Amino acid sequence: MSALTTVRARPSLGARARGAAGQVVFYAVLLFVAAVIIVPLVYAVLSGFRSTGQLAASSFALPDPWLIDNYRAVLTSGAFWQAVWNSTLIAVLTMILTLVTSSLAAFVLARYEFRGRAALFTFFTLGLLFPLSVAILPLFLLLHDLGLLNNPWGIILPQVAFGLPTSIIILRPFFQSIPTEIEDAAALDGCTRFSFYWRILMPMSRPALSTIAVLAVIGSWNAFLLPLIVVSADAQATLPLAVKNFSTQWSQDTARVLAFATLSLVPALAFYVAAERQIIAGLSSGAVKG
Protein backbone atom coordinates (compact mmCIF):
# COMPACT_ATOMS: atom_id res chain seq x y z
CA MET A 1 0.00 0.00 0.00
CA SER A 2 2.78 2.43 0.84
CA ALA A 3 4.53 1.74 -2.46
CA LEU A 4 1.26 2.34 -4.34
CA THR A 5 0.76 5.61 -2.43
CA THR A 6 4.29 6.71 -3.29
CA VAL A 7 3.73 6.00 -6.97
CA ARG A 8 0.47 7.94 -6.96
CA ALA A 9 2.11 10.89 -5.14
CA ARG A 10 4.69 11.30 -7.85
CA PRO A 11 3.75 13.85 -10.53
CA SER A 12 2.93 12.46 -13.90
CA LEU A 13 5.24 12.85 -16.87
CA GLY A 14 2.88 15.36 -18.45
CA ALA A 15 2.74 17.51 -15.29
CA ARG A 16 6.52 17.57 -15.05
CA ALA A 17 6.75 18.49 -18.74
CA ARG A 18 4.29 21.34 -18.24
CA GLY A 19 6.24 22.54 -15.23
CA ALA A 20 9.50 22.48 -17.16
CA ALA A 21 7.90 24.32 -20.08
CA GLY A 22 6.54 26.96 -17.68
CA GLN A 23 10.01 27.51 -16.23
CA VAL A 24 11.49 27.84 -19.70
CA VAL A 25 8.91 30.47 -20.64
CA PHE A 26 9.44 32.29 -17.34
CA TYR A 27 13.20 32.51 -17.76
CA ALA A 28 12.82 33.43 -21.43
CA VAL A 29 10.67 36.39 -20.43
CA LEU A 30 13.20 37.41 -17.78
CA LEU A 31 16.03 37.24 -20.31
CA PHE A 32 14.02 39.31 -22.78
CA VAL A 33 13.29 42.02 -20.20
CA ALA A 34 16.94 42.05 -19.10
CA ALA A 35 18.07 42.38 -22.72
CA VAL A 36 15.68 45.28 -23.32
CA ILE A 37 17.22 47.10 -20.35
CA ILE A 38 20.87 46.13 -20.67
CA VAL A 39 21.46 46.26 -24.43
CA PRO A 40 20.75 50.03 -24.80
CA LEU A 41 23.00 50.76 -21.82
CA VAL A 42 25.85 48.68 -23.24
CA TYR A 43 25.37 50.32 -26.64
CA ALA A 44 25.55 53.81 -25.11
CA VAL A 45 28.67 52.97 -23.09
CA LEU A 46 30.52 51.46 -26.05
CA SER A 47 29.41 54.23 -28.41
CA GLY A 48 31.04 56.75 -26.10
CA PHE A 49 34.39 55.16 -26.94
CA ARG A 50 33.86 55.72 -30.67
CA SER A 51 33.68 58.74 -32.91
CA THR A 52 30.55 59.94 -34.66
CA GLY A 53 32.11 58.95 -37.96
CA GLN A 54 32.57 55.38 -36.73
CA LEU A 55 28.95 55.30 -35.58
CA ALA A 56 27.79 56.49 -38.99
CA ALA A 57 29.89 53.87 -40.77
CA SER A 58 28.81 50.96 -38.54
CA SER A 59 26.36 51.55 -35.71
CA PHE A 60 26.79 48.23 -33.90
CA ALA A 61 30.51 47.54 -34.29
CA LEU A 62 32.91 47.49 -31.36
CA PRO A 63 35.19 50.50 -30.90
CA ASP A 64 38.24 50.21 -33.12
CA PRO A 65 40.31 51.98 -31.98
CA TRP A 66 39.03 52.74 -28.50
CA LEU A 67 38.77 56.52 -28.00
CA ILE A 68 38.52 58.25 -24.63
CA ASP A 69 38.22 61.79 -25.97
CA ASN A 70 34.44 61.91 -25.53
CA TYR A 71 34.50 60.86 -21.89
CA ARG A 72 37.51 63.08 -21.18
CA ALA A 73 35.73 66.09 -22.70
CA VAL A 74 32.66 65.50 -20.55
CA LEU A 75 34.61 64.93 -17.33
CA THR A 76 36.65 68.09 -17.84
CA SER A 77 33.64 70.29 -18.62
CA GLY A 78 32.33 72.61 -15.95
CA ALA A 79 28.72 72.14 -17.09
CA PHE A 80 28.75 68.45 -16.21
CA TRP A 81 30.07 68.92 -12.68
CA GLN A 82 27.75 71.88 -12.08
CA ALA A 83 24.82 69.68 -13.04
CA VAL A 84 26.13 66.91 -10.76
CA TRP A 85 26.29 69.37 -7.86
CA ASN A 86 22.78 70.70 -8.57
CA SER A 87 21.32 67.19 -8.73
CA THR A 88 23.16 66.11 -5.57
CA LEU A 89 22.02 69.15 -3.59
CA ILE A 90 18.39 68.75 -4.66
CA ALA A 91 18.39 64.99 -4.08
CA VAL A 92 19.90 65.23 -0.59
CA LEU A 93 17.55 68.00 0.56
CA THR A 94 14.57 66.17 -0.94
CA MET A 95 15.56 63.01 0.90
CA ILE A 96 15.99 64.79 4.26
CA LEU A 97 12.70 66.67 4.04
CA THR A 98 10.83 63.60 2.84
CA LEU A 99 12.13 61.55 5.76
CA VAL A 100 11.26 64.23 8.31
CA THR A 101 7.77 65.11 7.06
CA SER A 102 6.65 61.58 6.18
CA SER A 103 7.91 60.08 9.45
CA LEU A 104 6.13 62.73 11.51
CA ALA A 105 2.90 62.29 9.56
CA ALA A 106 3.11 58.49 9.75
CA PHE A 107 3.84 58.70 13.48
CA VAL A 108 0.64 60.67 14.09
CA LEU A 109 -1.44 58.42 11.83
CA ALA A 110 -0.06 55.24 13.43
CA ARG A 111 0.23 56.06 17.14
CA TYR A 112 -2.49 58.67 17.81
CA GLU A 113 -6.22 58.03 18.08
CA PHE A 114 -8.33 60.92 16.83
CA ARG A 115 -11.47 61.50 14.82
CA GLY A 116 -10.90 61.44 11.09
CA ARG A 117 -7.62 59.52 11.23
CA ALA A 118 -8.73 56.96 8.65
CA ALA A 119 -10.05 59.69 6.37
CA LEU A 120 -6.76 61.59 6.64
CA PHE A 121 -4.77 58.47 5.76
CA THR A 122 -7.08 57.86 2.80
CA PHE A 123 -6.48 61.45 1.70
CA PHE A 124 -2.74 60.81 1.63
CA THR A 125 -3.13 57.54 -0.26
CA LEU A 126 -5.24 59.31 -2.89
CA GLY A 127 -2.10 61.25 -3.72
CA LEU A 128 -0.87 58.13 -5.50
CA LEU A 129 -3.60 58.62 -8.09
CA PHE A 130 -2.40 62.07 -9.17
CA PRO A 131 0.88 62.04 -11.09
CA LEU A 132 3.00 65.15 -11.39
CA SER A 133 2.03 65.67 -15.04
CA VAL A 134 -1.61 66.25 -14.05
CA ALA A 135 -0.73 69.14 -11.72
CA ILE A 136 2.09 70.63 -13.77
CA LEU A 137 0.21 73.77 -14.92
CA PRO A 138 -1.21 74.88 -11.54
CA LEU A 139 2.10 73.92 -9.94
CA PHE A 140 3.98 76.16 -12.36
CA LEU A 141 1.63 79.07 -11.62
CA LEU A 142 2.00 78.51 -7.87
CA LEU A 143 5.79 78.42 -8.07
CA HIS A 144 5.75 81.56 -10.20
CA ASP A 145 3.64 83.40 -7.63
CA LEU A 146 5.93 82.25 -4.83
CA GLY A 147 9.05 83.33 -6.71
CA LEU A 148 10.52 79.82 -6.75
CA LEU A 149 11.29 79.55 -10.45
CA ASN A 150 15.00 79.10 -11.18
CA ASN A 151 15.35 78.15 -7.54
CA PRO A 152 16.28 74.69 -6.17
CA TRP A 153 13.43 74.93 -3.66
CA GLY A 154 10.99 75.08 -6.55
CA ILE A 155 12.05 71.51 -7.35
CA ILE A 156 12.62 70.24 -3.80
CA LEU A 157 9.28 71.18 -2.23
CA PRO A 158 7.04 69.64 -4.93
CA GLN A 159 9.16 66.48 -4.95
CA VAL A 160 8.71 66.16 -1.20
CA ALA A 161 4.96 66.70 -1.52
CA PHE A 162 4.56 64.08 -4.24
CA GLY A 163 6.76 61.66 -2.31
CA LEU A 164 4.68 61.83 0.88
CA PRO A 165 1.95 59.30 -0.08
CA THR A 166 4.36 56.47 -0.85
CA SER A 167 6.54 57.26 2.15
CA ILE A 168 3.62 57.34 4.59
CA ILE A 169 2.25 54.06 3.23
CA ILE A 170 5.64 52.43 3.81
CA LEU A 171 6.23 53.90 7.28
CA ARG A 172 2.80 53.59 8.89
CA PRO A 173 2.84 49.75 9.20
CA PHE A 174 6.29 49.92 10.79
CA PHE A 175 5.15 52.41 13.39
CA GLN A 176 1.97 50.45 14.10
CA SER A 177 3.92 47.24 14.62
CA ILE A 178 5.89 48.68 17.55
CA PRO A 179 4.19 47.32 20.71
CA THR A 180 2.46 49.87 22.87
CA GLU A 181 4.20 48.31 25.89
CA ILE A 182 7.48 49.81 24.67
CA GLU A 183 5.92 53.26 24.51
CA ASP A 184 4.37 52.83 27.95
CA ALA A 185 7.71 51.75 29.41
CA ALA A 186 9.41 54.72 27.81
CA ALA A 187 6.76 57.05 29.25
CA LEU A 188 7.35 55.63 32.73
CA ASP A 189 11.03 56.47 32.31
CA GLY A 190 10.13 60.08 31.56
CA CYS A 191 10.28 59.84 27.78
CA THR A 192 8.02 62.31 25.99
CA ARG A 193 6.12 61.35 22.85
CA PHE A 194 8.59 63.20 20.66
CA SER A 195 11.51 61.54 22.46
CA PHE A 196 9.86 58.17 21.87
CA TYR A 197 9.50 59.04 18.18
CA TRP A 198 13.07 60.25 17.81
CA ARG A 199 15.02 57.93 20.12
CA ILE A 200 13.08 54.66 19.83
CA LEU A 201 10.69 54.61 16.89
CA MET A 202 13.05 56.00 14.27
CA PRO A 203 15.97 53.62 15.01
CA MET A 204 13.61 50.63 15.06
CA SER A 205 12.22 51.65 11.64
CA ARG A 206 15.61 51.95 9.97
CA PRO A 207 14.81 49.50 7.10
CA ALA A 208 11.75 51.50 6.05
CA LEU A 209 13.60 54.81 6.41
CA SER A 210 16.42 53.48 4.25
CA THR A 211 13.93 52.47 1.57
CA ILE A 212 12.31 55.89 1.56
CA ALA A 213 15.70 57.60 1.41
CA VAL A 214 16.80 55.54 -1.59
CA LEU A 215 13.53 56.05 -3.44
CA ALA A 216 13.64 59.79 -2.79
CA VAL A 217 17.22 60.15 -4.01
CA ILE A 218 16.71 58.09 -7.17
CA GLY A 219 13.38 59.74 -7.97
CA SER A 220 14.88 63.19 -7.54
CA TRP A 221 18.00 62.32 -9.53
CA ASN A 222 15.98 61.05 -12.49
CA ALA A 223 13.31 63.77 -12.43
CA PHE A 224 12.99 65.62 -15.70
CA LEU A 225 9.54 67.23 -16.08
CA LEU A 226 9.58 69.26 -12.87
CA PRO A 227 13.11 70.71 -13.35
CA LEU A 228 12.17 71.41 -16.97
CA ILE A 229 9.37 73.79 -16.00
CA VAL A 230 11.14 75.30 -12.98
CA VAL A 231 14.65 75.85 -14.33
CA SER A 232 15.55 77.92 -17.37
CA ALA A 233 19.11 78.93 -16.47
CA ASP A 234 21.86 76.50 -17.43
CA ALA A 235 23.64 77.15 -14.13
CA GLN A 236 20.63 75.70 -12.24
CA ALA A 237 20.14 72.67 -14.51
CA THR A 238 20.06 69.17 -13.06
CA LEU A 239 21.70 66.25 -14.84
CA PRO A 240 18.65 65.22 -16.92
CA LEU A 241 18.29 68.82 -18.09
CA ALA A 242 22.03 69.03 -18.72
CA VAL A 243 21.77 65.95 -20.95
CA LYS A 244 19.01 67.64 -22.93
CA ASN A 245 20.97 70.88 -23.22
CA PHE A 246 24.14 69.03 -24.16
CA SER A 247 22.39 66.97 -26.82
CA THR A 248 21.00 70.18 -28.31
CA GLN A 249 24.39 71.88 -28.27
CA TRP A 250 26.25 68.87 -29.68
CA SER A 251 23.49 67.44 -31.87
CA GLN A 252 26.00 66.64 -34.63
CA ASP A 253 28.32 64.72 -32.29
CA THR A 254 26.27 61.67 -31.33
CA ALA A 255 29.17 59.84 -29.69
CA ARG A 256 29.87 62.70 -27.27
CA VAL A 257 26.18 63.00 -26.41
CA LEU A 258 26.06 59.28 -25.59
CA ALA A 259 29.16 59.66 -23.42
CA PHE A 260 27.50 62.51 -21.50
CA ALA A 261 24.30 60.49 -21.05
CA THR A 262 26.25 57.45 -19.86
CA LEU A 263 28.19 59.39 -17.25
CA SER A 264 24.99 61.02 -15.99
CA LEU A 265 23.63 57.56 -15.16
CA VAL A 266 26.64 56.41 -13.17
CA PRO A 267 25.91 58.13 -9.80
CA ALA A 268 22.28 57.03 -9.59
CA LEU A 269 23.11 53.51 -10.76
CA ALA A 270 25.93 53.16 -8.24
CA PHE A 271 23.73 54.47 -5.45
CA TYR A 272 20.94 52.06 -6.37
CA VAL A 273 23.26 49.05 -6.51
CA ALA A 274 24.75 49.95 -3.14
CA ALA A 275 21.31 50.37 -1.55
CA GLU A 276 19.46 47.54 -3.31
CA ARG A 277 19.39 45.34 -0.23
CA GLN A 278 17.96 48.16 1.85
CA ILE A 279 15.13 48.67 -0.64
CA ILE A 280 14.22 44.99 -0.75
CA ALA A 281 14.51 44.58 3.02
CA GLY A 282 12.42 47.66 3.71
CA LEU A 283 9.64 46.79 1.26
CA SER A 284 9.48 43.13 2.27
CA SER A 285 9.43 43.97 5.97
CA GLY A 286 6.77 46.57 5.36
CA ALA A 287 4.65 44.03 3.50
CA VAL A 288 4.96 41.54 6.35
CA LYS A 289 4.20 44.11 9.03
CA GLY A 290 1.31 45.60 7.06
C-alpha positions in Angstrom: 0.0 0.0 0.0 2.8 2.4 0.8 4.5 1.7 -2.5 1.3 2.3 -4.3 0.8 5.6 -2.4 4.3 6.7 -3.3 3.7 6.0 -7.0 0.5 7.9 -7.0 2.1 10.9 -5.1 4.7 11.3 -7.9 3.7 13.8 -10.5 2.9 12.5 -13.9 5.2 12.8 -16.9 2.9 15.4 -18.5 2.7 17.5 -15.3 6.5 17.6 -15.1 6.8 18.5 -18.7 4.3 21.3 -18.2 6.2 22.5 -15.2 9.5 22.5 -17.2 7.9 24.3 -20.1 6.5 27.0 -17.7 10.0 27.5 -16.2 11.5 27.8 -19.7 8.9 30.5 -20.6 9.4 32.3 -17.3 13.2 32.5 -17.8 12.8 33.4 -21.4 10.7 36.4 -20.4 13.2 37.4 -17.8 16.0 37.2 -20.3 14.0 39.3 -22.8 13.3 42.0 -20.2 16.9 42.0 -19.1 18.1 42.4 -22.7 15.7 45.3 -23.3 17.2 47.1 -20.3 20.9 46.1 -20.7 21.5 46.3 -24.4 20.7 50.0 -24.8 23.0 50.8 -21.8 25.8 48.7 -23.2 25.4 50.3 -26.6 25.6 53.8 -25.1 28.7 53.0 -23.1 30.5 51.5 -26.0 29.4 54.2 -28.4 31.0 56.8 -26.1 34.4 55.2 -26.9 33.9 55.7 -30.7 33.7 58.7 -32.9 30.6 59.9 -34.7 32.1 58.9 -38.0 32.6 55.4 -36.7 28.9 55.3 -35.6 27.8 56.5 -39.0 29.9 53.9 -40.8 28.8 51.0 -38.5 26.4 51.6 -35.7 26.8 48.2 -33.9 30.5 47.5 -34.3 32.9 47.5 -31.4 35.2 50.5 -30.9 38.2 50.2 -33.1 40.3 52.0 -32.0 39.0 52.7 -28.5 38.8 56.5 -28.0 38.5 58.3 -24.6 38.2 61.8 -26.0 34.4 61.9 -25.5 34.5 60.9 -21.9 37.5 63.1 -21.2 35.7 66.1 -22.7 32.7 65.5 -20.5 34.6 64.9 -17.3 36.7 68.1 -17.8 33.6 70.3 -18.6 32.3 72.6 -15.9 28.7 72.1 -17.1 28.8 68.5 -16.2 30.1 68.9 -12.7 27.8 71.9 -12.1 24.8 69.7 -13.0 26.1 66.9 -10.8 26.3 69.4 -7.9 22.8 70.7 -8.6 21.3 67.2 -8.7 23.2 66.1 -5.6 22.0 69.1 -3.6 18.4 68.8 -4.7 18.4 65.0 -4.1 19.9 65.2 -0.6 17.6 68.0 0.6 14.6 66.2 -0.9 15.6 63.0 0.9 16.0 64.8 4.3 12.7 66.7 4.0 10.8 63.6 2.8 12.1 61.6 5.8 11.3 64.2 8.3 7.8 65.1 7.1 6.7 61.6 6.2 7.9 60.1 9.4 6.1 62.7 11.5 2.9 62.3 9.6 3.1 58.5 9.7 3.8 58.7 13.5 0.6 60.7 14.1 -1.4 58.4 11.8 -0.1 55.2 13.4 0.2 56.1 17.1 -2.5 58.7 17.8 -6.2 58.0 18.1 -8.3 60.9 16.8 -11.5 61.5 14.8 -10.9 61.4 11.1 -7.6 59.5 11.2 -8.7 57.0 8.7 -10.0 59.7 6.4 -6.8 61.6 6.6 -4.8 58.5 5.8 -7.1 57.9 2.8 -6.5 61.4 1.7 -2.7 60.8 1.6 -3.1 57.5 -0.3 -5.2 59.3 -2.9 -2.1 61.2 -3.7 -0.9 58.1 -5.5 -3.6 58.6 -8.1 -2.4 62.1 -9.2 0.9 62.0 -11.1 3.0 65.1 -11.4 2.0 65.7 -15.0 -1.6 66.3 -14.0 -0.7 69.1 -11.7 2.1 70.6 -13.8 0.2 73.8 -14.9 -1.2 74.9 -11.5 2.1 73.9 -9.9 4.0 76.2 -12.4 1.6 79.1 -11.6 2.0 78.5 -7.9 5.8 78.4 -8.1 5.7 81.6 -10.2 3.6 83.4 -7.6 5.9 82.2 -4.8 9.1 83.3 -6.7 10.5 79.8 -6.8 11.3 79.6 -10.5 15.0 79.1 -11.2 15.3 78.1 -7.5 16.3 74.7 -6.2 13.4 74.9 -3.7 11.0 75.1 -6.5 12.0 71.5 -7.3 12.6 70.2 -3.8 9.3 71.2 -2.2 7.0 69.6 -4.9 9.2 66.5 -4.9 8.7 66.2 -1.2 5.0 66.7 -1.5 4.6 64.1 -4.2 6.8 61.7 -2.3 4.7 61.8 0.9 1.9 59.3 -0.1 4.4 56.5 -0.8 6.5 57.3 2.2 3.6 57.3 4.6 2.3 54.1 3.2 5.6 52.4 3.8 6.2 53.9 7.3 2.8 53.6 8.9 2.8 49.8 9.2 6.3 49.9 10.8 5.1 52.4 13.4 2.0 50.5 14.1 3.9 47.2 14.6 5.9 48.7 17.5 4.2 47.3 20.7 2.5 49.9 22.9 4.2 48.3 25.9 7.5 49.8 24.7 5.9 53.3 24.5 4.4 52.8 27.9 7.7 51.7 29.4 9.4 54.7 27.8 6.8 57.0 29.2 7.4 55.6 32.7 11.0 56.5 32.3 10.1 60.1 31.6 10.3 59.8 27.8 8.0 62.3 26.0 6.1 61.4 22.9 8.6 63.2 20.7 11.5 61.5 22.5 9.9 58.2 21.9 9.5 59.0 18.2 13.1 60.2 17.8 15.0 57.9 20.1 13.1 54.7 19.8 10.7 54.6 16.9 13.0 56.0 14.3 16.0 53.6 15.0 13.6 50.6 15.1 12.2 51.7 11.6 15.6 52.0 10.0 14.8 49.5 7.1 11.7 51.5 6.1 13.6 54.8 6.4 16.4 53.5 4.2 13.9 52.5 1.6 12.3 55.9 1.6 15.7 57.6 1.4 16.8 55.5 -1.6 13.5 56.0 -3.4 13.6 59.8 -2.8 17.2 60.1 -4.0 16.7 58.1 -7.2 13.4 59.7 -8.0 14.9 63.2 -7.5 18.0 62.3 -9.5 16.0 61.0 -12.5 13.3 63.8 -12.4 13.0 65.6 -15.7 9.5 67.2 -16.1 9.6 69.3 -12.9 13.1 70.7 -13.4 12.2 71.4 -17.0 9.4 73.8 -16.0 11.1 75.3 -13.0 14.7 75.8 -14.3 15.5 77.9 -17.4 19.1 78.9 -16.5 21.9 76.5 -17.4 23.6 77.1 -14.1 20.6 75.7 -12.2 20.1 72.7 -14.5 20.1 69.2 -13.1 21.7 66.2 -14.8 18.7 65.2 -16.9 18.3 68.8 -18.1 22.0 69.0 -18.7 21.8 65.9 -21.0 19.0 67.6 -22.9 21.0 70.9 -23.2 24.1 69.0 -24.2 22.4 67.0 -26.8 21.0 70.2 -28.3 24.4 71.9 -28.3 26.2 68.9 -29.7 23.5 67.4 -31.9 26.0 66.6 -34.6 28.3 64.7 -32.3 26.3 61.7 -31.3 29.2 59.8 -29.7 29.9 62.7 -27.3 26.2 63.0 -26.4 26.1 59.3 -25.6 29.2 59.7 -23.4 27.5 62.5 -21.5 24.3 60.5 -21.1 26.3 57.4 -19.9 28.2 59.4 -17.2 25.0 61.0 -16.0 23.6 57.6 -15.2 26.6 56.4 -13.2 25.9 58.1 -9.8 22.3 57.0 -9.6 23.1 53.5 -10.8 25.9 53.2 -8.2 23.7 54.5 -5.4 20.9 52.1 -6.4 23.3 49.0 -6.5 24.7 50.0 -3.1 21.3 50.4 -1.6 19.5 47.5 -3.3 19.4 45.3 -0.2 18.0 48.2 1.9 15.1 48.7 -0.6 14.2 45.0 -0.7 14.5 44.6 3.0 12.4 47.7 3.7 9.6 46.8 1.3 9.5 43.1 2.3 9.4 44.0 6.0 6.8 46.6 5.4 4.7 44.0 3.5 5.0 41.5 6.4 4.2 44.1 9.0 1.3 45.6 7.1 
